[in-house]
Amino acid sequence: QVQLVESGGGLVQAGGSLRLSCTASRSTGTIFVSGWYRQAPGKQRELVASITSGGTTNYADSVKGRFAISKDNAKNTVYLQMNSLKPEDTAVYYCSAQLLFSDPYWGQGTQVTVSS
């Protein structure tokens, strides 16, 4: 099992930056894929960015060039650096952890609100 705790959400003006953190109960080096998802009101949860145990990253087209996912295995933490934020980035952001042959684990979510 994996427990995930997110932090770093908040209210920011358009064009601003935030960094989200997700601390896992086990080494992120043992997690097959770590990811950030988001869900806006009335919309489905969508993948924002992911990073594999080997460090390969993947991004949604809507955030490429603005967001960066990274991890620190020594701190069991995955980060999402969000720059040039837009009002359409407003959502609850969830951290996920995918182990081999298991369903994904989820954090409790952290609210990100971008004002125009």
LUMDRENBA-611898 format. One record per residue: residue in one letter; x, y negated, z of N, C-alpha, C in turn. Coordinates in steps of 0.02 Angstrom, whole numbers, always signed. Example, Ala and Ser with C-alpha at 12.3 -4.5 7.8 and 13.67 -1.06 7.14 Angstrom:
<node zami="a" n_px="+660" n_py="+284" n_pz="+390" ca_px="+615" ca_py="+225" ca_pz="+390" c_px="+660" c_py="+165" c_pz="+390"/>
<node zami="s" n_px="+642" n_py="+112" n_pz="+354" ca_px="+684" ca_py="+53" ca_pz="+357" c_px="+645" c_py="-2" c_pz="+394"/>
end
This chain:
<node zami="q" n_px="+42" n_py="+60" n_pz="+0" ca_px="+0" ca_py="+0" ca_pz="+0" c_px="+43" c_py="-62" c_pz="+0"/>
<node zami="v" n_px="+11" n_py="-118" n_pz="-22" ca_px="+46" ca_py="-182" ca_pz="-23" c_px="-1" c_py="-235" c_pz="+3"/>
<node zami="q" n_px="+21" n_py="-273" n_pz="+52" ca_px="-16" ca_py="-332" ca_pz="+74" c_px="+17" c_py="-394" c_pz="+43"/>
<node zami="l" n_px="-25" n_py="-440" n_pz="+20" ca_px="-2" ca_py="-499" ca_pz="-15" c_px="-31" c_py="-561" c_pz="+18"/>
<node zami="v" n_px="+11" n_py="-610" n_pz="+31" ca_px="-11" ca_py="-673" ca_pz="+61" c_px="+12" c_py="-731" c_pz="+17"/>
<node zami="e" n_px="-37" n_py="-768" n_pz="-8" ca_px="-21" ca_py="-826" ca_pz="-51" c_px="-19" c_py="-890" c_pz="-11"/>
<node zami="s" n_px="+18" n_py="-938" n_pz="-36" ca_px="+19" ca_py="-1005" ca_pz="-6" c_px="+39" c_py="-1054" c_pz="-60"/>
<node zami="g" n_px="+28" n_py="-1119" n_pz="-46" ca_px="+52" ca_py="-1171" ca_pz="-91" c_px="+0" c_py="-1206" c_pz="-132"/>
<node zami="g" n_px="-63" n_py="-1184" n_pz="-127" ca_px="-115" ca_py="-1218" ca_pz="-165" c_px="-130" c_py="-1286" c_pz="-136"/>
<node zami="g" n_px="-173" n_py="-1323" n_pz="-171" ca_px="-192" ca_py="-1389" ca_pz="-146" c_px="-221" c_py="-1432" c_pz="-200"/>
<node zami="l" n_px="-226" n_py="-1496" n_pz="-185" ca_px="-253" ca_py="-1546" ca_pz="-231" c_px="-196" c_py="-1587" c_pz="-260"/>
<node zami="v" n_px="-196" n_py="-1594" n_pz="-326" ca_px="-143" ca_py="-1632" ca_pz="-359" c_px="-174" c_py="-1670" c_pz="-418"/>
<node zami="q" n_px="-144" n_py="-1726" n_pz="-436" ca_px="-168" ca_py="-1763" ca_pz="-494" c_px="-143" c_py="-1732" c_pz="-558"/>
<node zami="a" n_px="-179" n_py="-1744" n_pz="-611" ca_px="-157" ca_py="-1720" ca_pz="-676" c_px="-87" c_py="-1744" c_pz="-691"/>
<node zami="g" n_px="-46" n_py="-1699" n_pz="-718" ca_px="+24" ca_py="-1714" ca_pz="-732" c_px="+70" c_py="-1696" c_pz="-675"/>
<node zami="g" n_px="+42" n_py="-1679" n_pz="-618" ca_px="+82" ca_py="-1662" ca_pz="-560" c_px="+104" c_py="-1589" c_pz="-560"/>
<node zami="s" n_px="+137" n_py="-1570" n_pz="-505" ca_px="+165" ca_py="-1503" ca_pz="-499" c_px="+145" c_py="-1472" c_pz="-432"/>
<node zami="l" n_px="+142" n_py="-1406" n_pz="-432" ca_px="+134" ca_py="-1366" ca_pz="-372" c_px="+174" c_py="-1303" c_pz="-379"/>
<node zami="r" n_px="+195" n_py="-1275" n_pz="-323" ca_px="+226" ca_py="-1209" ca_pz="-324" c_px="+189" c_py="-1163" c_pz="-278"/>
<node zami="l" n_px="+164" n_py="-1108" n_pz="-306" ca_px="+131" ca_py="-1057" ca_pz="-267" c_px="+181" c_py="-1003" c_pz="-248"/>
<node zami="s" n_px="+170" n_py="-976" n_pz="-188" ca_px="+212" ca_py="-921" ca_pz="-163" c_px="+168" c_py="-862" c_pz="-145"/>
<node zami="c" n_px="+193" n_py="-803" n_pz="-155" ca_px="+158" ca_py="-742" ca_pz="-137" c_px="+208" c_py="-696" c_pz="-103"/>
<node zami="t" n_px="+199" n_py="-684" n_pz="-39" ca_px="+244" ca_py="-641" ca_pz="-2" c_px="+213" c_py="-573" c_pz="+7"/>
<node zami="a" n_px="+251" n_py="-522" n_pz="-13" ca_px="+227" ca_py="-453" ca_pz="-11" c_px="+253" c_py="-416" c_pz="+50"/>
<node zami="s" n_px="+219" n_py="-362" n_pz="+68" ca_px="+239" ca_py="-323" ca_pz="+127" c_px="+292" c_py="-271" c_pz="+109"/>
<node zami="r" n_px="+314" n_py="-271" n_pz="+46" ca_px="+367" ca_py="-227" ca_pz="+25" c_px="+410" c_py="-264" c_pz="-26"/>
<node zami="s" n_px="+468" n_py="-238" n_pz="-41" ca_px="+513" ca_py="-272" ca_pz="-87" c_px="+481" c_py="-280" c_pz="-155"/>
<node zami="t" n_px="+485" n_py="-340" n_pz="-182" ca_px="+459" ca_py="-352" ca_pz="-249" c_px="+499" c_py="-314" c_pz="-302"/>
<node zami="g" n_px="+558" n_py="-291" n_pz="-283" ca_px="+597" ca_py="-250" ca_pz="-329" c_px="+567" c_py="-181" c_pz="-338"/>
<node zami="t" n_px="+522" n_py="-160" n_pz="-294" ca_px="+489" ca_py="-95" ca_pz="-299" c_px="+419" c_py="-101" c_pz="-329"/>
<node zami="i" n_px="+397" n_py="-162" n_pz="-344" ca_px="+331" ca_py="-172" ca_pz="-373" c_px="+338" c_py="-172" c_pz="-449"/>
<node zami="f" n_px="+301" n_py="-130" n_pz="-482" ca_px="+308" ca_py="-121" ca_pz="-554" c_px="+295" c_py="-187" c_pz="-591"/>
<node zami="v" n_px="+239" n_py="-218" n_pz="-576" ca_px="+223" ca_py="-283" ca_pz="-605" c_px="+192" c_py="-327" c_pz="-552"/>
<node zami="s" n_px="+218" n_py="-387" n_pz="-544" ca_px="+188" ca_py="-437" ca_pz="-501" c_px="+157" c_py="-490" c_pz="-545"/>
<node zami="g" n_px="+99" n_py="-515" n_pz="-526" ca_px="+66" ca_py="-563" ca_pz="-570" c_px="+27" c_py="-616" c_pz="-533"/>
<node zami="w" n_px="+12" n_py="-669" n_pz="-569" ca_px="-33" ca_py="-721" ca_pz="-546" c_px="-93" c_py="-723" c_pz="-593"/>
<node zami="y" n_px="-152" n_py="-721" n_pz="-564" ca_px="-214" ca_py="-728" ca_pz="-601" c_px="-251" c_py="-789" c_pz="-574"/>
<node zami="r" n_px="-300" n_py="-812" n_pz="-612" ca_px="-342" ca_py="-866" ca_pz="-587" c_px="-414" c_py="-856" c_pz="-608"/>
<node zami="q" n_px="-457" n_py="-884" n_pz="-568" ca_px="-529" ca_py="-880" ca_pz="-583" c_px="-561" c_py="-947" c_pz="-568"/>
<node zami="a" n_px="-587" n_py="-977" n_pz="-620" ca_px="-624" ca_py="-1040" ca_pz="-614" c_px="-698" c_py="-1024" c_pz="-604"/>
<node zami="p" n_px="-736" n_py="-1071" n_pz="-575" ca_px="-808" ca_py="-1059" ca_pz="-564" c_px="-844" c_py="-1040" c_pz="-629"/>
<node zami="g" n_px="-881" n_py="-985" n_pz="-626" ca_px="-920" ca_py="-964" ca_pz="-684" c_px="-880" c_py="-930" c_pz="-738"/>
<node zami="k" n_px="-816" n_py="-918" n_pz="-725" ca_px="-774" ca_py="-886" ca_pz="-775" c_px="-744" c_py="-822" c_pz="-748"/>
<node zami="q" n_px="-720" n_py="-780" n_pz="-794" ca_px="-688" ca_py="-717" ca_pz="-774" c_px="-617" c_py="-730" c_pz="-750"/>
<node zami="r" n_px="-593" n_py="-686" n_pz="-708" ca_px="-523" ca_py="-690" ca_pz="-687" c_px="-479" c_py="-677" c_pz="-747"/>
<node zami="e" n_px="-426" n_py="-717" n_pz="-754" ca_px="-381" ca_py="-711" ca_pz="-811" c_px="-309" c_py="-710" c_pz="-788"/>
<node zami="l" n_px="-268" n_py="-674" n_pz="-826" ca_px="-197" ca_py="-672" ca_pz="-812" c_px="-165" c_py="-739" c_pz="-828"/>
<node zami="v" n_px="-124" n_py="-764" n_pz="-783" ca_px="-86" ca_py="-825" ca_pz="-793" c_px="-14" c_py="-808" c_pz="-813"/>
<node zami="a" n_px="+17" n_py="-765" n_pz="-772" ca_px="+87" ca_py="-747" ca_pz="-784" c_px="+102" c_py="-683" c_pz="-747"/>
<node zami="s" n_px="+150" n_py="-645" n_pz="-772" ca_px="+171" ca_py="-584" ca_pz="-739" c_px="+246" c_py="-575" c_pz="-745"/>
<node zami="i" n_px="+274" n_py="-535" n_pz="-700" ca_px="+345" ca_py="-520" ca_pz="-701" c_px="+354" c_py="-447" c_pz="-680"/>
<node zami="t" n_px="+395" n_py="-411" n_pz="-717" ca_px="+406" ca_py="-341" ca_pz="-701" c_px="+462" c_py="-334" c_pz="-649"/>
<node zami="s" n_px="+470" n_py="-273" n_pz="-625" ca_px="+524" ca_py="-260" ca_pz="-577" c_px="+592" c_py="-276" c_pz="-607"/>
<node zami="g" n_px="+598" n_py="-270" n_pz="-673" ca_px="+660" ca_py="-285" ca_pz="-707" c_px="+669" c_py="-358" c_pz="-725"/>
<node zami="g" n_px="+616" n_py="-398" n_pz="-714" ca_px="+622" ca_py="-470" ca_pz="-726" c_px="+592" c_py="-495" c_pz="-791"/>
<node zami="t" n_px="+560" n_py="-451" n_pz="-829" ca_px="+528" ca_py="-472" ca_pz="-891" c_px="+465" c_py="-511" c_pz="-875"/>
<node zami="t" n_px="+457" n_py="-569" n_pz="-907" ca_px="+400" ca_py="-612" ca_pz="-893" c_px="+351" c_py="-614" c_pz="-952"/>
<node zami="n" n_px="+289" n_py="-632" n_pz="-935" ca_px="+237" ca_py="-639" ca_pz="-985" c_px="+191" c_py="-695" c_pz="-962"/>
<node zami="y" n_px="+167" n_py="-736" n_pz="-1010" ca_px="+126" ca_py="-793" ca_pz="-994" c_px="+64" c_py="-797" c_pz="-1038"/>
<node zami="a" n_px="+11" n_py="-823" n_pz="-1010" ca_px="-47" ca_py="-841" ca_pz="-1050" c_px="-28" c_py="-899" c_pz="-1096"/>
<node zami="d" n_px="-56" n_py="-900" n_pz="-1155" ca_px="-39" ca_py="-954" ca_pz="-1203" c_px="-54" c_py="-1023" c_pz="-1173"/>
<node zami="s" n_px="-105" n_py="-1027" n_pz="-1132" ca_px="-126" ca_py="-1092" ca_pz="-1106" c_px="-76" c_py="-1123" c_pz="-1056"/>
<node zami="v" n_px="-30" n_py="-1082" n_pz="-1031" ca_px="+18" ca_py="-1108" ca_pz="-981" c_px="+90" c_py="-1105" c_pz="-1005"/>
<node zami="k" n_px="+102" n_py="-1077" n_pz="-1064" ca_px="+171" ca_py="-1072" ca_pz="-1088" c_px="+203" c_py="-1141" c_pz="-1093"/>
<node zami="g" n_px="+263" n_py="-1145" n_pz="-1068" ca_px="+300" ca_py="-1208" ca_pz="-1070" c_px="+285" c_py="-1253" c_pz="-1010"/>
<node zami="r" n_px="+234" n_py="-1236" n_pz="-971" ca_px="+216" ca_py="-1277" ca_pz="-912" c_px="+226" c_py="-1238" c_pz="-847"/>
<node zami="f" n_px="+213" n_py="-1174" n_pz="-847" ca_px="+217" ca_py="-1133" ca_pz="-787" c_px="+277" c_py="-1086" c_pz="-792"/>
<node zami="a" n_px="+305" n_py="-1068" n_pz="-735" ca_px="+360" ca_py="-1020" ca_pz="-733" c_px="+351" c_py="-974" c_pz="-674"/>
<node zami="i" n_px="+354" n_py="-909" n_pz="-688" ca_px="+350" ca_py="-859" ca_pz="-635" c_px="+421" c_py="-834" c_pz="-620"/>
<node zami="s" n_px="+433" n_py="-822" n_pz="-556" ca_px="+498" ca_py="-796" ca_pz="-536" c_px="+489" c_py="-756" c_pz="-472"/>
<node zami="k" n_px="+542" n_py="-720" n_pz="-452" ca_px="+536" ca_py="-683" ca_pz="-389" c_px="+603" c_py="-680" c_pz="-355"/>
<node zami="d" n_px="+600" n_py="-673" n_pz="-290" ca_px="+659" ca_py="-666" ca_pz="-248" c_px="+650" c_py="-600" c_pz="-210"/>
<node zami="n" n_px="+683" n_py="-548" n_pz="-233" ca_px="+674" ca_py="-483" ca_pz="-203" c_px="+697" c_py="-482" c_pz="-130"/>
<node zami="a" n_px="+746" n_py="-522" n_pz="-114" ca_px="+771" ca_py="-524" ca_pz="-45" c_px="+719" c_py="-552" c_pz="+3"/>
<node zami="k" n_px="+675" n_py="-595" n_pz="-23" ca_px="+623" ca_py="-625" ca_pz="+18" c_px="+554" c_py="-594" c_pz="+7"/>
<node zami="n" n_px="+552" n_py="-542" n_pz="-35" ca_px="+488" ca_py="-509" ca_pz="-52" c_px="+436" c_py="-559" c_pz="-77"/>
<node zami="t" n_px="+457" n_py="-608" n_pz="-115" ca_px="+413" ca_py="-663" ca_pz="-134" c_px="+415" c_py="-675" c_pz="-210"/>
<node zami="v" n_px="+355" n_py="-686" n_pz="-236" ca_px="+347" ca_py="-706" ca_pz="-306" c_px="+322" c_py="-778" c_pz="-307"/>
<node zami="y" n_px="+348" n_py="-817" n_pz="-353" ca_px="+331" ca_py="-888" ca_pz="-357" c_px="+297" c_py="-903" c_pz="-424"/>
<node zami="l" n_px="+256" n_py="-955" n_pz="-423" ca_px="+229" ca_py="-982" ca_pz="-485" c_px="+238" c_py="-1057" c_pz="-482"/>
<node zami="q" n_px="+286" n_py="-1081" n_pz="-521" ca_px="+298" ca_py="-1153" ca_pz="-526" c_px="+253" c_py="-1180" c_pz="-580"/>
<node zami="m" n_px="+211" n_py="-1228" n_pz="-562" ca_px="+162" ca_py="-1255" ca_pz="-609" c_px="+177" c_py="-1330" c_pz="-619"/>
<node zami="n" n_px="+194" n_py="-1347" n_pz="-680" ca_px="+209" ca_py="-1417" ca_pz="-697" c_px="+159" c_py="-1442" c_pz="-748"/>
<node zami="s" n_px="+157" n_py="-1508" n_pz="-756" ca_px="+111" ca_py="-1539" ca_pz="-804" c_px="+40" c_py="-1512" c_pz="-797"/>
<node zami="l" n_px="+16" n_py="-1511" n_pz="-736" ca_px="-49" ca_py="-1481" ca_pz="-723" c_px="-105" c_py="-1521" c_pz="-755"/>
<node zami="k" n_px="-156" n_py="-1484" n_pz="-776" ca_px="-214" ca_py="-1514" ca_pz="-810" c_px="-277" c_py="-1497" c_pz="-770"/>
<node zami="p" n_px="-329" n_py="-1536" n_pz="-777" ca_px="-391" ca_py="-1521" ca_pz="-741" c_px="-417" c_py="-1450" c_pz="-756"/>
<node zami="e" n_px="-404" n_py="-1426" n_pz="-816" ca_px="-427" ca_py="-1358" ca_pz="-833" c_px="-387" c_py="-1304" c_pz="-799"/>
<node zami="d" n_px="-334" n_py="-1321" n_pz="-764" ca_px="-297" ca_py="-1272" ca_pz="-723" c_px="-331" c_py="-1262" c_pz="-655"/>
<node zami="t" n_px="-382" n_py="-1301" n_pz="-640" ca_px="-417" ca_py="-1294" ca_pz="-577" c_px="-449" c_py="-1225" c_pz="-571"/>
<node zami="a" n_px="-433" n_py="-1190" n_pz="-517" ca_px="-457" ca_py="-1121" ca_pz="-508" c_px="-432" c_py="-1096" c_pz="-441"/>
<node zami="v" n_px="-458" n_py="-1038" n_pz="-422" ca_px="-428" ca_py="-1000" ca_pz="-367" c_px="-375" c_py="-955" c_pz="-398"/>
<node zami="y" n_px="-315" n_py="-958" n_pz="-372" ca_px="-259" ca_py="-920" ca_pz="-398" c_px="-246" c_py="-860" c_pz="-353"/>
<node zami="y" n_px="-241" n_py="-801" n_pz="-384" ca_px="-231" ca_py="-739" ca_pz="-347" c_px="-165" c_py="-707" c_pz="-367"/>
<node zami="c" n_px="-131" n_py="-682" n_pz="-318" ca_px="-71" ca_py="-643" ca_pz="-329" c_px="-91" c_py="-569" c_pz="-335"/>
<node zami="s" n_px="-57" n_py="-533" n_pz="-378" ca_px="-71" ca_py="-461" ca_pz="-384" c_px="-6" c_py="-422" c_pz="-385"/>
<node zami="a" n_px="-11" n_py="-359" n_pz="-365" ca_px="+46" ca_py="-314" ca_pz="-366" c_px="+23" c_py="-247" c_pz="-393"/>
<node zami="q" n_px="+58" n_py="-225" n_pz="-444" ca_px="+42" ca_py="-162" ca_pz="-476" c_px="+98" c_py="-112" c_pz="-463"/>
<node zami="l" n_px="+81" n_py="-58" n_pz="-430" ca_px="+128" ca_py="-3" ca_pz="-421" c_px="+115" c_py="+50" c_pz="-475"/>
<node zami="l" n_px="+164" n_py="+93" n_pz="-485" ca_px="+153" ca_py="+147" ca_pz="-533" c_px="+96" c_py="+191" c_pz="-509"/>
<node zami="f" n_px="+51" n_py="+208" n_pz="-554" ca_px="-3" ca_py="+256" ca_pz="-541" c_px="-50" c_py="+233" c_pz="-485"/>
<node zami="s" n_px="-61" n_py="+168" n_pz="-480" ca_px="-108" ca_py="+142" ca_pz="-430" c_px="-148" c_py="+85" c_pz="-458"/>
<node zami="d" n_px="-205" n_py="+71" n_pz="-427" ca_px="-242" ca_py="+11" ca_pz="-444" c_px="-204" c_py="-49" c_pz="-418"/>
<node zami="p" n_px="-214" n_py="-108" n_pz="-447" ca_px="-179" ca_py="-167" ca_pz="-422" c_px="-203" c_py="-188" c_pz="-353"/>
<node zami="y" n_px="-157" n_py="-217" n_pz="-314" ca_px="-173" ca_py="-247" ca_pz="-250" c_px="-179" c_py="-323" c_pz="-261"/>
<node zami="w" n_px="-222" n_py="-354" n_pz="-219" ca_px="-236" ca_py="-426" ca_pz="-227" c_px="-226" c_py="-464" c_pz="-162"/>
<node zami="g" n_px="-204" n_py="-526" n_pz="-169" ca_px="-203" ca_py="-571" ca_pz="-112" c_px="-272" c_py="-603" c_pz="-103"/>
<node zami="q" n_px="-276" n_py="-647" n_pz="-53" ca_px="-341" ca_py="-676" ca_pz="-36" c_px="-358" c_py="-735" c_pz="-80"/>
<node zami="g" n_px="-310" n_py="-761" n_pz="-117" ca_px="-322" ca_py="-817" ca_pz="-162" c_px="-305" c_py="-884" c_pz="-130"/>
<node zami="t" n_px="-284" n_py="-931" n_pz="-171" ca_px="-270" ca_py="-998" ca_pz="-148" c_px="-298" c_py="-1048" c_pz="-199"/>
<node zami="q" n_px="-332" n_py="-1099" n_pz="-174" ca_px="-366" ca_py="-1146" ca_pz="-218" c_px="-316" c_py="-1198" c_pz="-246"/>
<node zami="v" n_px="-320" n_py="-1208" n_pz="-311" ca_px="-283" ca_py="-1261" ca_pz="-344" c_px="-334" c_py="-1307" c_pz="-378"/>
<node zami="t" n_px="-332" n_py="-1370" n_pz="-360" ca_px="-377" ca_py="-1420" ca_pz="-389" c_px="-337" c_py="-1476" c_pz="-420"/>
<node zami="v" n_px="-349" n_py="-1488" n_pz="-485" ca_px="-314" ca_py="-1540" ca_pz="-521" c_px="-364" c_py="-1595" c_pz="-539"/>
<node zami="s" n_px="-352" n_py="-1654" n_pz="-513" ca_px="-398" ca_py="-1710" ca_pz="-527" c_px="-375" c_py="-1749" c_pz="-588"/>
<node zami="s" n_px="-423" n_py="-1776" n_pz="-623" ca_px="-406" ca_py="-1814" ca_pz="-684" c_px="-396" c_py="-1888" c_pz="-670"/>
end
